[in-house]
Amino acid sequence: MMASGKLTEALTSDERRQLAEFNSCLYGYIKFEDSDTCPQKVLIQKGIAHYDTVINDKMKAAGVVPSSCMGTDPAKRLETQKKLNIDPNIYCHLGHLHLLIEDFPKALSAYQKFHNIQSDYWKNSAFMYGLGMVYFHFNAYKCWVKEFNEGKESLSNCPRTGRPKSCVNKQIVTSIKNDIDKDPHISVRELSDINGLLYGTVHTIITEHFRMKKSVLSQVKSAINEQRPKVSTSRTLLLHDNAGPHKARATTKSLLELGIQVLPHPSYSPV
């Protein structure tokens, strides 16, 4: 590793330009060599040392003791940070640099300081992404590392005791699918009785898992459309109720002679 004195030297304009291109979005894409003399890694370490120097100088000028920035009272910590009058972007970029070299505790510390003093922190997408990566490391990542070290080989949850959130599982879905394949005309009620499930559960499986829907109505509509032209062109149909004039002998005789068929109609229907 380079000497600490070398790292604390002032940054050149070219180094500042290169450092400005480093942010959290490069995490996982930028790969450092194992050697501590890797140029990119050395530059990041130099940038971190530079920011630390800037922050320490500000603290000395303001007469702030470093321990006051790490107290347990959030209000006092925020008051101290505002007193230092440090550009919030310094903390944000410092968090990016620590993240890239996988120094997660220091990255989290820098990100939290930026979060505390920057009111519209949520507009900084690089900050939000970097903070998310740090939170992931301290939560899900460490949890899964522990699981895999203990011999877990699958990402699926292990069977647990207690009532499941839903009774629908692969076995039930397969059973219903087999019943439908055997008898495509089977009803939802019959499926629920066979499998011992609620009507609504079976209906959900059919509509959401199989994407099935009722086709009877469309078949009826097609049949009506097919038969309607025949009905309207083959003969004359007359709709009569049982009113006196309609049931009169003369009327009945005339309709019979003309070959007009009378359709039955409910008595004195308003239709």
Backbone as CSV, one residue per row, in Angstrom:
resi,resn,N_x,N_y,N_z,CA_x,CA_y,CA_z,C_x,C_y,C_z
1,MET,0.854,-1.193,0.000,0.000,0.000,0.000,0.883,1.233,0.000
2,MET,0.400,2.285,-0.615,1.150,3.527,-0.649,1.184,4.137,0.730
3,ALA,2.208,4.925,0.985,2.342,5.584,2.279,1.193,6.549,2.483
4,SER,0.771,6.719,3.749,-0.356,7.597,4.049,-0.067,9.026,3.640
5,GLY,1.189,9.448,3.718,1.544,10.800,3.311,1.299,11.026,1.838
6,LYS,1.555,9.981,1.040,1.325,10.083,-0.395,-0.162,10.238,-0.694
7,LEU,-1.005,9.535,0.104,-2.441,9.571,-0.133,-3.050,10.918,0.216
8,THR,-2.443,11.607,1.163,-3.018,12.874,1.614,-2.535,14.063,0.796
9,GLU,-1.740,13.804,-0.256,-1.313,14.904,-1.111,-2.529,15.489,-1.830
10,ALA,-2.438,16.737,-2.191,-3.538,17.413,-2.881,-3.827,16.731,-4.217
11,LEU,-5.082,16.709,-4.586,-5.485,16.090,-5.843,-5.180,17.017,-7.008
12,THR,-4.680,16.436,-8.069,-4.457,17.214,-9.283,-5.789,17.389,-10.008
13,SER,-5.801,18.292,-10.971,-7.040,18.526,-11.725,-7.465,17.278,-12.486
14,ASP,-6.491,16.516,-12.991,-6.810,15.287,-13.719,-7.387,14.232,-12.776
15,GLU,-6.827,14.149,-11.563,-7.342,13.195,-10.579,-8.758,13.574,-10.138
16,ARG,-9.011,14.862,-9.988,-10.361,15.296,-9.623,-11.369,14.921,-10.713
17,ARG,-10.934,15.083,-11.962,-11.817,14.744,-13.073,-12.120,13.246,-13.083
18,GLN,-11.093,12.439,-12.849,-11.298,10.993,-12.831,-12.178,10.563,-11.651
19,LEU,-11.942,11.169,-10.492,-12.734,10.819,-9.309,-14.207,11.183,-9.488
20,ALA,-14.455,12.276,-10.199,-15.836,12.721,-10.401,-16.658,11.693,-11.181
21,GLU,-15.967,10.822,-11.926,-16.663,9.814,-12.720,-17.033,8.582,-11.898
22,PHE,-16.490,8.479,-10.687,-16.798,7.333,-9.829,-18.070,7.610,-9.023
23,ASN,-19.050,6.734,-9.131,-20.232,6.821,-8.272,-20.762,5.418,-8.008
24,SER,-21.837,5.341,-7.278,-22.357,4.043,-6.839,-22.811,3.154,-7.993
25,CYS,-23.129,3.766,-9.141,-23.617,2.983,-10.270,-22.550,2.046,-10.835
26,LEU,-21.295,2.299,-10.495,-20.204,1.440,-10.954,-19.993,0.252,-10.029
27,TYR,-20.695,0.232,-8.898,-20.514,-0.866,-7.951,-20.963,-2.181,-8.586
28,GLY,-20.082,-3.162,-8.555,-20.365,-4.450,-9.161,-19.845,-4.568,-10.573
29,TYR,-19.565,-3.427,-11.219,-19.038,-3.440,-12.580,-17.534,-3.188,-12.614
30,ILE,-17.085,-2.322,-11.728,-15.665,-2.017,-11.685,-14.959,-3.067,-10.832
31,LYS,-13.926,-3.684,-11.383,-13.193,-4.742,-10.698,-11.756,-4.284,-10.459
32,PHE,-11.348,-4.379,-9.207,-9.983,-4.005,-8.861,-9.094,-5.244,-8.850
33,GLU,-7.839,-5.031,-9.207,-6.873,-6.118,-9.117,-6.590,-6.407,-7.645
34,ASP,-6.109,-7.624,-7.387,-5.809,-8.007,-6.006,-4.703,-7.147,-5.408
35,SER,-3.845,-6.637,-6.249,-2.726,-5.831,-5.755,-3.214,-4.484,-5.225
36,ASP,-2.591,-4.030,-4.130,-2.935,-2.731,-3.546,-2.435,-1.570,-4.401
37,THR,-1.642,-1.890,-5.413,-1.116,-0.824,-6.278,-1.987,-0.611,-7.516
38,CYS,-3.164,-1.191,-7.536,-4.085,-0.996,-8.661,-4.364,0.503,-8.803
39,PRO,-4.118,1.096,-9.973,-4.242,2.553,-10.142,-5.610,3.103,-9.726
40,GLN,-6.687,2.426,-10.130,-8.023,2.925,-9.788,-8.271,2.885,-8.282
41,LYS,-7.839,1.798,-7.657,-8.036,1.669,-6.214,-7.219,2.701,-5.454
42,VAL,-5.983,2.931,-5.907,-5.122,3.932,-5.267,-5.739,5.322,-5.403
43,LEU,-6.305,5.611,-6.580,-6.928,6.912,-6.800,-8.130,7.099,-5.868
44,ILE,-8.938,6.054,-5.712,-10.094,6.139,-4.813,-9.643,6.350,-3.376
45,GLN,-8.610,5.627,-2.958,-8.091,5.800,-1.598,-7.553,7.214,-1.393
46,LYS,-6.930,7.752,-2.433,-6.416,9.116,-2.336,-7.571,10.116,-2.242
47,GLY,-8.636,9.861,-2.996,-9.805,10.728,-2.922,-10.450,10.688,-1.545
48,ILE,-10.524,9.496,-0.948,-11.082,9.366,0.403,-10.241,10.136,1.405
49,ALA,-8.904,9.983,1.288,-8.005,10.697,2.201,-8.152,12.210,2.041
50,HIS,-8.350,12.656,0.807,-8.516,14.086,0.551,-9.797,14.609,1.210
51,TYR,-10.896,13.879,1.033,-12.156,14.300,1.649,-12.062,14.288,3.172
52,ASP,-11.387,13.281,3.718,-11.211,13.226,5.178,-10.443,14.444,5.678
53,THR,-9.434,14.853,4.911,-8.648,16.033,5.291,-9.511,17.294,5.258
54,VAL,-10.324,17.424,4.217,-11.211,18.585,4.104,-12.172,18.639,5.289
55,ILE,-12.751,17.498,5.639,-13.712,17.448,6.750,-13.027,17.758,8.074
56,ASN,-11.831,17.182,8.296,-11.101,17.436,9.546,-10.712,18.908,9.679
57,ASP,-10.296,19.516,8.570,-9.933,20.942,8.608,-11.154,21.795,8.963
58,LYS,-12.306,21.439,8.405,-13.537,22.167,8.722,-13.886,22.026,10.198
59,MET,-13.690,20.837,10.742,-14.005,20.594,12.147,-13.086,21.395,13.063
60,LYS,-11.799,21.452,12.704,-10.855,22.229,13.513,-11.198,23.713,13.471
61,ALA,-11.553,24.193,12.274,-11.878,25.614,12.135,-13.133,25.984,12.922
62,ALA,-14.079,25.034,13.022,-15.322,25.303,13.740,-15.228,24.942,15.217
63,GLY,-14.090,24.377,15.622,-13.914,23.981,17.017,-14.803,22.823,17.422
64,VAL,-15.053,21.929,16.481,-15.920,20.778,16.736,-15.070,19.559,17.055
65,VAL,-15.440,18.863,18.120,-14.745,17.636,18.503,-15.321,16.481,17.686
66,PRO,-14.470,15.622,17.093,-14.981,14.527,16.259,-16.022,13.659,16.948
67,SER,-15.882,13.460,18.264,-16.832,12.595,18.977,-18.249,13.163,18.970
68,SER,-18.378,14.494,18.817,-19.710,15.109,18.815,-20.490,14.772,17.556
69,CYS,-19.769,14.334,16.519,-20.443,13.958,15.271,-20.967,12.526,15.322
70,MET,-20.593,11.800,16.378,-20.997,10.398,16.470,-21.826,10.133,17.720
71,GLY,-22.450,11.170,18.284,-23.266,11.000,19.478,-24.540,10.232,19.194
72,THR,-25.272,9.932,20.247,-26.515,9.161,20.108,-27.730,10.042,19.856
73,ASP,-27.570,11.358,20.051,-28.689,12.283,19.860,-28.716,12.757,18.408
74,PRO,-29.712,12.353,17.604,-29.765,12.747,16.191,-29.826,14.259,16.004
75,ALA,-30.547,14.965,16.883,-30.681,16.418,16.749,-29.334,17.107,16.920
76,LYS,-28.539,16.651,17.902,-27.223,17.253,18.129,-26.270,16.937,16.983
77,ARG,-26.359,15.723,16.453,-25.500,15.373,15.320,-25.824,16.248,14.119
78,LEU,-27.120,16.457,13.864,-27.529,17.293,12.739,-27.076,18.733,12.942
79,GLU,-27.196,19.233,14.161,-26.766,20.600,14.459,-25.264,20.758,14.241
80,THR,-24.513,19.732,14.626,-23.056,19.770,14.438,-22.699,19.771,12.962
81,GLN,-23.390,18.923,12.170,-23.107,18.853,10.743,-23.396,20.180,10.050
82,LYS,-24.479,20.838,10.433,-24.805,22.131,9.829,-23.797,23.200,10.243
83,LYS,-23.286,23.090,11.460,-22.305,24.052,11.956,-21.008,23.973,11.161
84,LEU,-20.665,22.775,10.701,-19.431,22.601,9.930,-19.522,23.254,8.560
85,ASN,-20.751,23.381,8.029,-20.961,24.016,6.723,-20.161,23.317,5.627
86,ILE,-20.259,21.990,5.605,-19.575,21.190,4.586,-20.552,20.900,3.449
87,ASP,-20.049,20.996,2.227,-20.881,20.708,1.061,-21.431,19.281,1.176
88,PRO,-22.752,19.095,1.166,-23.328,17.747,1.300,-22.825,16.770,0.246
89,ASN,-22.491,17.287,-0.937,-22.030,16.407,-2.008,-20.707,15.731,-1.671
90,ILE,-19.937,16.324,-0.758,-18.691,15.688,-0.320,-19.017,14.376,0.386
91,TYR,-20.009,14.411,1.280,-20.399,13.190,1.978,-20.966,12.153,1.005
92,CYS,-21.746,12.629,0.040,-22.342,11.710,-0.928,-21.264,11.011,-1.750
93,HIS,-20.313,11.788,-2.263,-19.246,11.203,-3.076,-18.330,10.336,-2.228
94,LEU,-18.123,10.734,-0.985,-17.309,9.924,-0.078,-17.974,8.564,0.139
95,GLY,-19.298,8.566,0.240,-20.019,7.297,0.366,-19.842,6.426,-0.864
96,HIS,-19.863,7.041,-2.057,-19.645,6.282,-3.295,-18.272,5.619,-3.290
97,LEU,-17.256,6.378,-2.913,-15.887,5.854,-2.945,-15.713,4.708,-1.959
98,HIS,-16.267,4.848,-0.768,-16.185,3.755,0.213,-16.940,2.524,-0.285
99,LEU,-18.062,2.744,-0.967,-18.841,1.620,-1.491,-18.057,0.855,-2.548
100,LEU,-17.358,1.578,-3.420,-16.628,0.933,-4.512,-15.506,0.043,-4.004
101,ILE,-14.902,0.394,-2.873,-13.848,-0.465,-2.305,-14.433,-1.378,-1.220
102,GLU,-15.773,-1.406,-1.148,-16.518,-2.308,-0.266,-16.230,-2.077,1.211
103,ASP,-16.040,-0.823,1.575,-15.941,-0.455,2.988,-17.341,0.011,3.406
104,PHE,-18.219,-0.957,3.641,-19.639,-0.671,3.830,-19.959,0.160,5.073
105,PRO,-19.319,-0.079,6.222,-19.640,0.761,7.391,-19.367,2.245,7.154
106,LYS,-18.224,2.559,6.533,-17.900,3.959,6.275,-18.787,4.534,5.169
107,ALA,-19.155,3.696,4.212,-20.069,4.156,3.159,-21.421,4.522,3.767
108,LEU,-21.905,3.690,4.679,-23.180,3.969,5.337,-23.106,5.254,6.153
109,SER,-21.993,5.462,6.859,-21.823,6.674,7.670,-21.867,7.929,6.800
110,ALA,-21.159,7.893,5.670,-21.126,9.054,4.778,-22.500,9.305,4.156
111,TYR,-23.157,8.239,3.725,-24.489,8.380,3.125,-25.493,8.946,4.128
112,GLN,-25.416,8.503,5.364,-26.350,8.995,6.382,-26.148,10.483,6.660
113,LYS,-24.907,10.943,6.630,-24.644,12.371,6.838,-25.223,13.191,5.686
114,PHE,-25.072,12.675,4.469,-25.665,13.362,3.317,-27.188,13.388,3.451
115,HIS,-27.755,12.273,3.863,-29.206,12.159,4.034,-29.722,13.158,5.067
116,ASN,-28.956,13.366,6.129,-29.404,14.224,7.229,-29.395,15.709,6.874
117,ILE,-28.444,16.118,6.041,-28.305,17.554,5.778,-28.802,17.966,4.394
118,GLN,-29.164,16.995,3.561,-29.667,17.315,2.223,-31.163,17.031,2.193
119,SER,-31.983,18.075,2.156,-33.433,17.891,2.268,-34.029,17.147,1.072
120,ASP,-33.498,17.377,-0.120,-34.030,16.709,-1.312,-33.105,15.584,-1.764
121,TYR,-32.625,14.799,-0.812,-31.702,13.701,-1.097,-32.297,12.707,-2.086
122,TRP,-33.612,12.571,-2.075,-34.271,11.572,-2.924,-34.164,11.893,-4.411
123,LYS,-33.755,13.107,-4.745,-33.581,13.469,-6.153,-32.249,12.969,-6.709
124,ASN,-31.353,12.551,-5.827,-30.029,12.076,-6.236,-30.105,10.565,-6.442
125,SER,-30.224,10.143,-7.693,-30.409,8.717,-7.986,-29.192,7.885,-7.601
126,ALA,-27.981,8.433,-7.797,-26.772,7.690,-7.436,-26.722,7.451,-5.929
127,PHE,-27.147,8.450,-5.152,-27.187,8.283,-3.693,-28.196,7.206,-3.303
128,MET,-29.394,7.250,-3.886,-30.427,6.280,-3.542,-29.979,4.859,-3.885
129,TYR,-29.311,4.713,-5.020,-28.827,3.390,-5.415,-27.732,2.916,-4.469
130,GLY,-26.783,3.805,-4.159,-25.687,3.438,-3.266,-26.180,3.065,-1.883
131,LEU,-27.104,3.856,-1.348,-27.650,3.557,-0.024,-28.389,2.216,-0.041
132,GLY,-29.073,1.942,-1.146,-29.766,0.655,-1.267,-28.796,-0.512,-1.258
133,MET,-27.650,-0.359,-1.946,-26.645,-1.413,-1.959,-26.067,-1.653,-0.568
134,VAL,-25.865,-0.572,0.181,-25.328,-0.701,1.540,-26.343,-1.400,2.438
135,TYR,-27.609,-0.999,2.342,-28.650,-1.649,3.141,-28.765,-3.129,2.776
136,PHE,-28.653,-3.426,1.491,-28.713,-4.819,1.051,-27.580,-5.625,1.668
137,HIS,-26.390,-5.028,1.708,-25.234,-5.733,2.280,-25.467,-6.069,3.746
138,PHE,-25.999,-5.124,4.494,-26.156,-5.333,5.931,-27.397,-6.158,6.279
139,ASN,-28.255,-6.419,5.307,-29.476,-7.177,5.593,-29.507,-8.484,4.811
140,ALA,-30.034,-8.458,3.608,-30.235,-9.691,2.851,-28.923,-10.387,2.512
141,TYR,-27.908,-9.609,2.122,-26.653,-10.215,1.683,-26.024,-11.043,2.798
142,LYS,-25.878,-10.461,3.979,-25.252,-11.167,5.093,-26.095,-12.366,5.515
143,CYS,-27.409,-12.214,5.414,-28.296,-13.315,5.775,-28.089,-14.510,4.850
144,TRP,-28.013,-14.236,3.522,-27.844,-15.328,2.570,-26.444,-15.922,2.621
145,VAL,-25.437,-15.111,2.906,-24.083,-15.651,3.081,-24.077,-16.662,4.218
146,LYS,-24.746,-16.319,5.310,-24.835,-17.224,6.459,-25.561,-18.510,6.072
147,GLU,-26.663,-18.362,5.296,-27.434,-19.533,4.888,-26.598,-20.475,4.023
148,PHE,-25.878,-19.926,3.053,-25.086,-20.756,2.152,-23.890,-21.379,2.868
149,ASN,-23.311,-20.657,3.812,-22.206,-21.223,4.592,-22.670,-22.395,5.450
150,GLU,-23.952,-22.397,5.800,-24.505,-23.485,6.605,-25.020,-24.639,5.748
151,GLY,-24.796,-24.565,4.439,-25.127,-25.685,3.564,-26.356,-25.519,2.709
152,LYS,-27.038,-24.384,2.790,-28.235,-24.182,1.962,-27.821,-24.050,0.502
153,GLU,-28.539,-24.742,-0.391,-28.187,-24.737,-1.806,-29.294,-24.181,-2.691
154,SER,-30.426,-23.846,-2.112,-31.555,-23.352,-2.897,-32.045,-22.028,-2.341
155,LEU,-32.607,-21.188,-3.243,-33.170,-19.907,-2.817,-34.607,-20.050,-2.327
156,SER,-35.187,-21.241,-2.491,-36.568,-21.459,-2.061,-36.638,-21.579,-0.543
157,ASN,-37.771,-21.180,0.012,-37.975,-21.300,1.450,-38.167,-22.755,1.842
158,CYS,-37.657,-23.113,2.994,-37.833,-24.462,3.511,-39.251,-24.614,4.069
159,PRO,-39.777,-25.852,4.089,-41.110,-26.068,4.674,-41.149,-25.619,6.131
160,ARG,-42.222,-24.925,6.499,-42.360,-24.429,7.867,-43.714,-24.830,8.430
161,THR,-43.807,-24.850,9.747,-45.062,-25.174,10.399,-45.973,-23.956,10.390
162,GLY,-47.255,-24.201,10.672,-48.196,-23.089,10.709,-49.074,-23.053,9.475
163,ARG,-50.093,-22.250,9.538,-51.051,-22.131,8.448,-50.448,-21.355,7.292
164,PRO,-50.480,-21.911,6.073,-49.958,-21.176,4.915,-50.861,-20.011,4.546
165,LYS,-50.317,-19.047,3.821,-51.112,-17.902,3.395,-52.219,-18.313,2.435
166,SER,-51.970,-19.357,1.653,-52.957,-19.820,0.687,-52.882,-21.333,0.588
167,CYS,-54.045,-21.978,0.383,-54.066,-23.433,0.241,-53.721,-23.860,-1.177
168,VAL,-53.602,-22.917,-2.082,-53.297,-23.228,-3.474,-51.817,-23.559,-3.607
169,ASN,-51.531,-24.743,-4.087,-50.154,-25.146,-4.337,-50.090,-25.899,-5.664
170,LYS,-48.903,-26.290,-6.022,-48.688,-26.926,-7.318,-49.469,-28.230,-7.439
171,GLN,-49.546,-28.979,-6.348,-50.258,-30.260,-6.372,-51.748,-30.069,-6.642
172,ILE,-52.361,-29.081,-5.993,-53.792,-28.824,-6.187,-54.067,-28.329,-7.599
173,VAL,-53.224,-27.424,-8.087,-53.399,-26.898,-9.443,-53.309,-28.020,-10.467
174,THR,-52.344,-28.926,-10.279,-52.185,-30.058,-11.198,-53.398,-30.979,-11.156
175,SER,-53.929,-31.220,-9.946,-55.099,-32.088,-9.793,-56.310,-31.520,-10.531
176,ILE,-56.548,-30.223,-10.387,-57.686,-29.590,-11.069,-57.489,-29.617,-12.581
177,LYS,-56.256,-29.395,-13.024,-55.967,-29.427,-14.462,-56.246,-30.819,-15.034
178,ASN,-55.878,-31.854,-14.301,-56.139,-33.223,-14.761,-57.637,-33.505,-14.832
179,ASP,-58.397,-33.021,-13.847,-59.852,-33.227,-13.856,-60.494,-32.540,-15.055
180,ILE,-60.014,-31.347,-15.391,-60.566,-30.614,-16.540,-60.205,-31.312,-17.841
181,ASP,-58.974,-31.846,-17.929,-58.558,-32.552,-19.143,-59.402,-33.813,-19.365
182,LYS,-59.774,-34.480,-18.253,-60.592,-35.689,-18.374,-62.014,-35.354,-18.814
183,ASP,-62.558,-34.266,-18.297,-63.935,-33.867,-18.624,-63.992,-32.353,-18.818
184,PRO,-63.842,-31.878,-20.049,-63.852,-30.423,-20.304,-65.164,-29.746,-19.912
185,HIS,-66.244,-30.532,-19.751,-67.550,-29.956,-19.419,-67.828,-29.969,-17.920
186,ILE,-66.869,-30.358,-17.128,-67.067,-30.418,-15.681,-67.278,-29.008,-15.127
187,SER,-68.137,-28.877,-14.133,-68.457,-27.560,-13.575,-67.509,-27.198,-12.437
188,VAL,-67.499,-25.919,-12.101,-66.672,-25.448,-10.993,-67.132,-26.086,-9.688
189,ARG,-68.449,-26.221,-9.532,-68.991,-26.835,-8.315,-68.525,-28.279,-8.176
190,GLU,-68.515,-29.016,-9.267,-68.061,-30.409,-9.223,-66.576,-30.487,-8.893
191,LEU,-65.800,-29.575,-9.461,-64.365,-29.552,-9.160,-64.114,-29.255,-7.688
192,SER,-64.884,-28.334,-7.124,-64.703,-27.991,-5.714,-65.073,-29.161,-4.813
193,ASP,-66.115,-29.932,-5.192,-66.514,-31.096,-4.396,-65.476,-32.210,-4.486
194,ILE,-64.946,-32.428,-5.673,-63.971,-33.506,-5.871,-62.681,-33.236,-5.107
195,ASN,-62.229,-31.987,-5.147,-60.940,-31.641,-4.541,-61.058,-31.106,-3.118
196,GLY,-62.283,-30.990,-2.617,-62.465,-30.512,-1.251,-62.057,-29.066,-1.055
197,LEU,-62.331,-28.234,-2.060,-61.957,-26.821,-2.005,-63.202,-25.947,-2.090
198,LEU,-63.040,-24.696,-1.685,-64.130,-23.745,-1.812,-64.381,-23.422,-3.285
199,TYR,-65.614,-23.057,-3.582,-65.976,-22.690,-4.956,-65.088,-21.553,-5.462
200,GLY,-64.905,-20.524,-4.620,-64.100,-19.370,-5.025,-62.652,-19.720,-5.277
201,THR,-62.106,-20.673,-4.504,-60.712,-21.087,-4.700,-60.531,-21.751,-6.053
202,VAL,-61.452,-22.653,-6.391,-61.382,-23.330,-7.689,-61.556,-22.326,-8.825
203,HIS,-62.482,-21.399,-8.658,-62.718,-20.383,-9.692,-61.465,-19.537,-9.900
204,THR,-60.772,-19.195,-8.818,-59.535,-18.411,-8.919,-58.458,-19.181,-9.666
205,ILE,-58.325,-20.473,-9.366,-57.324,-21.301,-10.049,-57.617,-21.362,-11.542
206,ILE,-58.883,-21.542,-11.891,-59.256,-21.672,-13.304,-59.009,-20.376,-14.064
207,THR,-59.365,-19.253,-13.463,-59.270,-17.972,-14.175,-57.869,-17.370,-14.140
208,GLU,-57.147,-17.532,-13.020,-55.841,-16.890,-12.881,-54.683,-17.793,-13.292
209,HIS,-54.771,-19.078,-12.978,-53.685,-19.997,-13.324,-53.822,-20.525,-14.754
210,PHE,-55.053,-20.871,-15.145,-55.269,-21.454,-16.468,-55.745,-20.434,-17.501
211,ARG,-56.123,-19.226,-17.045,-56.627,-18.182,-17.947,-57.841,-18.665,-18.739
212,MET,-58.695,-19.460,-18.102,-59.890,-19.967,-18.776,-61.076,-19.050,-18.509
213,LYS,-62.063,-19.081,-19.405,-63.286,-18.304,-19.231,-64.452,-19.067,-19.857
214,LYS,-65.661,-18.675,-19.494,-66.846,-19.352,-20.001,-66.973,-19.153,-21.510
215,SER,-67.179,-20.253,-22.213,-67.330,-20.168,-23.671,-68.749,-20.513,-24.118
216,VAL,-69.630,-20.862,-23.163,-70.993,-21.265,-23.527,-71.750,-20.115,-24.177
217,LEU,-71.638,-18.915,-23.597,-72.395,-17.779,-24.119,-71.984,-17.441,-25.547
218,SER,-70.696,-17.525,-25.835,-70.252,-17.234,-27.202,-70.778,-18.282,-28.173
219,GLN,-70.896,-19.537,-27.711,-71.448,-20.591,-28.567,-72.932,-20.356,-28.829
220,VAL,-73.664,-19.929,-27.791,-75.088,-19.636,-27.955,-75.288,-18.474,-28.927
221,LYS,-74.440,-17.453,-28.779,-74.550,-16.299,-29.669,-74.318,-16.706,-31.117
222,SER,-73.330,-17.568,-31.340,-73.047,-18.017,-32.706,-74.216,-18.815,-33.269
223,ALA,-74.815,-19.650,-32.411,-75.955,-20.455,-32.870,-77.152,-19.576,-33.224
224,ILE,-77.404,-18.554,-32.420,-78.520,-17.635,-32.692,-78.289,-16.883,-33.996
225,ASN,-77.067,-16.386,-34.174,-76.759,-15.652,-35.407,-76.912,-16.534,-36.639
226,GLU,-76.624,-17.827,-36.450,-76.739,-18.751,-37.579,-78.198,-19.066,-37.912
227,GLN,-79.034,-19.184,-36.883,-80.431,-19.570,-37.094,-81.346,-18.390,-37.411
228,ARG,-80.960,-17.184,-36.999,-81.839,-16.025,-37.163,-82.227,-15.764,-38.618
229,PRO,-81.299,-15.805,-39.580,-81.716,-15.560,-40.981,-82.747,-16.572,-41.467
230,LYS,-82.611,-17.831,-41.027,-83.563,-18.859,-41.459,-84.960,-18.558,-40.928
231,VAL,-85.027,-18.130,-39.691,-86.327,-17.842,-39.076,-87.009,-16.664,-39.749
232,SER,-86.231,-15.648,-40.084,-86.813,-14.416,-40.617,-87.202,-14.520,-42.083
233,THR,-86.666,-15.500,-42.804,-86.941,-15.576,-44.246,-87.798,-16.771,-44.635
234,SER,-87.906,-17.765,-43.782,-88.612,-18.984,-44.187,-90.131,-18.840,-44.110
235,ARG,-90.667,-18.149,-43.116,-92.112,-18.033,-42.970,-92.447,-16.824,-42.108
236,THR,-93.763,-16.501,-42.099,-94.234,-15.373,-41.304,-94.680,-15.863,-39.937
237,LEU,-94.236,-15.182,-38.899,-94.600,-15.527,-37.531,-95.367,-14.363,-36.928
238,LEU,-96.421,-14.674,-36.169,-97.259,-13.647,-35.564,-97.370,-13.914,-34.067
239,LEU,-97.108,-12.882,-33.293,-97.170,-13.009,-31.841,-98.511,-12.469,-31.358
240,HIS,-99.364,-13.353,-30.812,-100.704,-12.989,-30.354,-100.901,-13.416,-28.918
241,ASP,-101.666,-12.612,-28.174,-102.088,-13.072,-26.852,-103.496,-13.655,-26.992
242,ASN,-104.174,-13.883,-25.878,-105.502,-14.502,-25.941,-106.641,-13.495,-25.840
243,ALA,-106.379,-12.279,-26.330,-107.456,-11.278,-26.353,-108.569,-11.740,-27.298
244,GLY,-109.767,-11.198,-27.079,-110.931,-11.622,-27.852,-110.750,-11.542,-29.357
245,PRO,-110.340,-10.384,-29.898,-110.178,-10.279,-31.355,-109.155,-11.265,-31.903
246,HIS,-108.161,-11.582,-31.114,-107.118,-12.487,-31.592,-107.587,-13.938,-31.608
247,LYS,-108.526,-14.251,-30.716,-108.988,-15.633,-30.624,-110.304,-15.852,-31.384
248,ALA,-110.756,-14.819,-32.046,-112.019,-14.938,-32.790,-111.905,-15.996,-33.885
249,ARG,-113.063,-16.624,-34.217,-113.038,-17.692,-35.220,-112.599,-17.178,-36.579
250,ALA,-113.061,-15.982,-36.933,-112.697,-15.421,-38.243,-111.199,-15.162,-38.324
251,THR,-110.645,-14.658,-37.230,-109.207,-14.376,-37.206,-108.404,-15.659,-37.333
252,THR,-108.791,-16.646,-36.576,-108.074,-17.924,-36.608,-108.146,-18.557,-37.992
253,LYS,-109.333,-18.484,-38.628,-109.497,-19.068,-39.951,-108.645,-18.353,-40.989
254,SER,-108.613,-17.025,-40.914,-107.836,-16.242,-41.885,-106.343,-16.530,-41.752
255,LEU,-105.869,-16.599,-40.524,-104.448,-16.885,-40.307,-104.080,-18.265,-40.820
256,LEU,-104.973,-19.213,-40.649,-104.720,-20.570,-41.119,-104.668,-20.620,-42.640
257,GLU,-105.582,-19.887,-43.296,-105.596,-19.854,-44.762,-104.349,-19.184,-45.324
258,LEU,-103.878,-18.166,-44.619,-102.684,-17.449,-45.088,-101.386,-18.169,-44.734
259,GLY,-101.457,-19.210,-43.926,-100.259,-19.959,-43.544,-99.381,-19.235,-42.544
260,ILE,-99.994,-18.378,-41.761,-99.240,-17.619,-40.756,-99.256,-18.376,-39.431
261,GLN,-98.073,-18.638,-38.908,-97.958,-19.360,-37.644,-98.065,-18.384,-36.478
262,VAL,-98.861,-18.728,-35.492,-99.043,-17.894,-34.306,-98.175,-18.432,-33.178
263,LEU,-97.351,-17.578,-32.644,-96.491,-17.972,-31.522,-97.240,-17.806,-30.215
264,PRO,-97.074,-18.742,-29.291,-97.746,-18.606,-27.987,-97.201,-17.408,-27.225
265,HIS,-98.084,-16.749,-26.496,-97.702,-15.539,-25.775,-98.416,-15.529,-24.434
266,PRO,-97.768,-15.102,-23.363,-98.452,-15.028,-22.064,-99.688,-14.140,-22.150
267,SER,-100.703,-14.499,-21.405,-101.972,-13.769,-21.451,-101.801,-12.320,-21.040
268,TYR,-102.288,-11.397,-21.905,-102.309,-9.970,-21.618,-100.951,-9.451,-21.118
269,SER,-99.910,-9.924,-21.761,-98.574,-9.427,-21.396,-98.411,-8.005,-21.899
270,PRO,-97.778,-7.123,-21.142,-97.598,-5.736,-21.598,-96.605,-5.602,-22.732
271,VAL,-95.860,-6.681,-23.024,-94.852,-6.611,-24.078,-95.517,-6.663,-25.442
